């Protein structure tokens, strides 16, 4: 942590990114860190790889800070990645990472090989936002309401509203600090968990209608097709909550949602704790955590 702070302190500009198709933790960590950097008078830029689209659930975050990936520095002195479990998850910005003077990897995925020159990887952390907060404290940067809202979004989403087993006392203390700094839990909760485009209802109905319970494997699974999105006129970025709808079946220890879109099939996996779906995902070219992976 001290080494990362020293590298950032010497940088003329801090280039920040997160993984493609960012979730609340990736987006919240990256935006919160850049907002804190600018509060401290530092020059910072933030982007993520294509497709350069953010789900409507996160429109309350300071998205105006984002620049398209083609405006991201080609050879940054210092590049900081948040919630990026492997370099290929940077998309086209992986090229910038290979040319960067220093790459600081801030992540909490146990599968992360540590592709940076400075690796802040802590699988015990509930979210990358928790590590972003530690790093901001190490740097002595001020935390205002905007920073706090971004970081609390990361904490809330990656802990399932603090109900997952990764929620620690440190996580809750960090969340309390964010609320004290001005973050509003009800604002985050409403946008992330209580709102969706109307078309989402039709897509969810289609996915749940295809759900299959494999009793002998204690698994429930379903499929999302590109035609579902076309029929109900929503984007893939608005479908993150679908896996949570599938996983509620009490007979299943594991839930799987296959997303057959964009000419490829991706899988979201969830476990109630007995089965390590992170290991399964790694074996199939993905990654993640014990209870949540892809």
Long-range contacts (C-beta under 8 A, 24 or more apart in sequence): 1-120, 1-134, 1-135, 1-138, 2-138, 3-118, 4-104, 4-106, 4-118, 4-120, 4-135, 4-138, 5-135, 5-138, 5-139, 7-78, 7-102, 7-104, 7-117, 7-118, 8-78, 8-80, 8-104, 8-139, 9-139, 10-78, 11-42, 11-77, 11-78, 11-102, 12-43, 12-77, 13-43, 13-44, 13-45, 13-73, 13-76, 13-77, 13-78, 14-42, 14-43, 14-44, 14-45, 14-78, 14-80, 15-44, 15-45, 15-46, 15-72, 15-73, 15-76, 15-77, 15-78, 15-79, 15-80, 15-96, 15-100, 16-44, 16-45, 16-46, 16-47, 16-79, 16-80, 16-81, 16-82, 17-46, 17-47, 17-48, 17-49, 17-72, 17-79, 17-80, 17-81, 17-82, 17-84, 17-90, 17-93, 18-48, 18-81, 18-82, 18-83, 18-84, 19-48, 19-49, 19-81, 19-83, 19-84, 19-85, 19-89, 19-90, 20-48, 20-49, 20-50, 20-51, 20-89, 20-90, 20-91, 21-51, 21-236, 21-237, 22-48, 22-54, 22-83, 23-83, 23-157, 23-158, 23-240, 24-57, 24-58, 24-153, 24-154, 24-156, 24-157, 24-158, 24-192, 25-82, 25-83, 25-127, 25-128, 25-129, 25-153, 25-154, 25-155, 25-157, 25-158, 26-82, 26-83, 26-84, 26-128, 26-154, 27-54, 27-58, 27-61, 27-150, 27-153, 27-154, 28-61, 28-129, 28-150, 28-151, 28-152, 28-153, 28-154, 28-155, 28-157, 29-82, 29-83, 29-106, 29-127, 29-128, 29-129, 29-131, 29-132, 29-150, 29-151, 29-154, 30-82, 30-83, 31-61, 31-62, 31-63, 31-65, 31-66, 31-150, 32-129, 32-132, 32-136, 32-146, 32-147, 32-148, 32-149, 32-150, 32-151, 32-154, 33-80, 33-82, 33-132, 33-135, 33-136, 34-65, 35-62, 35-65, 35-144, 35-146, 35-147, 35-150, 36-136, 36-139, 36-141, 36-142, 36-143, 36-147, 37-141, 39-141, 39-142, 39-143, 39-144, 39-147, 40-139, 40-140, 40-141, 40-142, 42-141, 45-71, 45-72, 45-73, 47-71, 47-72, 47-93, 48-90, 48-91, 48-93, 49-90, 49-91, 49-92, 49-93, 49-94, 50-91, 50-92, 51-237, 53-235, 53-237, 54-237, 55-235, 55-237, 55-238, 55-240, 56-195, 56-196, 56-197, 56-237, 56-238, 57-191, 57-192, 57-195, 57-196, 57-238, 57-240, 58-153, 58-191, 58-192, 59-191, 60-149, 60-187, 60-188, 60-191, 61-149, 61-150, 61-153, 62-146, 62-150, 69-93, 72-96, 74-99, 75-99, 75-100, 75-101, 76-100, 76-101, 77-101, 77-102, 78-102, 78-103, 78-104, 79-103, 79-104, 80-104, 80-106, 81-105, 81-106, 81-107, 81-116, 82-106, 82-107, 82-128, 82-132, 83-107, 83-108, 83-109, 83-127, 83-128, 84-112, 85-109, 85-111, 85-112, 85-287, 85-288, 86-111, 86-112, 86-113, 86-115, 86-287, 87-115, 106-131, 106-132, 106-135, 107-131, 108-289, 109-287, 109-288, 109-289, 110-278, 110-289, 110-290, 111-278, 111-281, 111-282, 111-287, 111-288, 112-287, 123-289, 124-168, 125-166, 125-170, 125-171, 126-155, 126-158, 126-159, 126-164, 126-166, 126-167, 126-168, 126-171, 127-154, 127-155, 127-157, 127-158, 127-159, 127-166, 127-171, 128-154, 128-158, 129-153, 129-154, 129-155, 129-158, 129-174, 130-154, 130-155, 130-170, 130-171, 130-174, 133-174, 133-177, 133-178, 143-177, 143-178, 143-181, 144-181, 144-182, 145-181, 145-182, 145-183, 147-181, 148-177, 148-178, 148-179, 148-181, 148-182, 148-183, 149-178, 149-182, 149-183, 149-184, 149-187, 149-188, 151-178, 151-183, 152-178, 152-179, 152-183, 152-185, 152-188, 153-188, 153-192, 156-185, 156-188, 156-189, 156-192, 157-192, 160-244, 161-189, 161-193, 164-291, 164-292, 165-273, 165-291, 166-289, 166-291, 193-241, 196-238, 196-241, 197-234, 197-238, 199-232, 199-233, 199-234, 199-238, 200-232, 200-234, 200-238, 200-239, 200-241, 201-232, 202-228, 202-231, 202-232, 203-228, 203-229, 203-232, 203-234, 203-239, 203-242, 204-241, 204-242, 204-245, 206-232, 207-242, 207-245, 207-246, 207-257, 208-245, 208-246, 211-246, 211-249, 213-249, 213-251, 213-252, 214-252, 215-251, 217-254, 218-251, 218-252, 218-253, 218-254, 219-252, 219-253, 219-254, 219-255, 219-256, 220-246, 220-247, 220-249, 220-251, 220-252, 220-254, 220-255, 220-256, 221-246, 221-255, 221-256, 221-257, 221-258, 222-246, 222-256, 222-257, 222-258, 223-257, 223-258, 223-259, 223-260, 224-257, 224-258, 224-259, 224-260, 224-261, 225-260, 225-261, 226-260, 226-261, 226-262, 229-261, 236-261, 236-262, 242-268, 243-268, 243-270, 244-270, 266-294, 267-294, 268-294, 269-293, 269-294
